[in-house]
Amino acid sequence: MKGTISDEIEVNVPANVAWELYGTLHLSRFIVQELPTLLNKVDVIEGDGSTGTVLKITFPEGTPGIPYFKERFNIVDNEKRYKQSQVIEGGYVDLGYTFYGIRFEVNEKDENSCITKFTVSYEVEDVKLASHAFTMVEPLQTVIRSAKTYLTNKTHN
């Protein structure tokens, strides 16, 4: 079974400002610093944040389910402002997903605002696991809401 889940939010900053967060390794650092209940640590295994970068993402101790996962940035397109990553080890792969990927994109609305969006794509053979995919979206919703607040405060203060 294949599926996608997405959400988006308007941010009152220029798209290039939002992309400075979403399009770089700064997003992972931001999550660890600002949302420590979501992620404990992010280690760069390979790369500099561009296409091909591999990260090891460790959840806080006591997080149920999965202690860590590794993700690879399959595409980082600074011109079109989107980043596509895929879990390659641990995490959802260990839970039985044959594919689990996340796409972040920043779309210009006008010169002073943009839409940040994430899309989770997954493939799973066990249909029962597919219903679990919706619960995995909540942390990403928290990330885009927190990033909106961070970017707005950073730009307007």
PyMOL commands that set and color helices and strands:
alter all, ss='L'
color gray80, all
select helices_A, chain A and resi 15-22+26-34+91-95+127-156
alter helices_A, ss='H'
color red, helices_A
select strands_A, chain A and resi 2-11+41-46+54-58+68-77+82-90+97-110+113-124
alter strands_A, ss='S'
color yellow, strands_A
deselect
rebuild
show_as cartoon
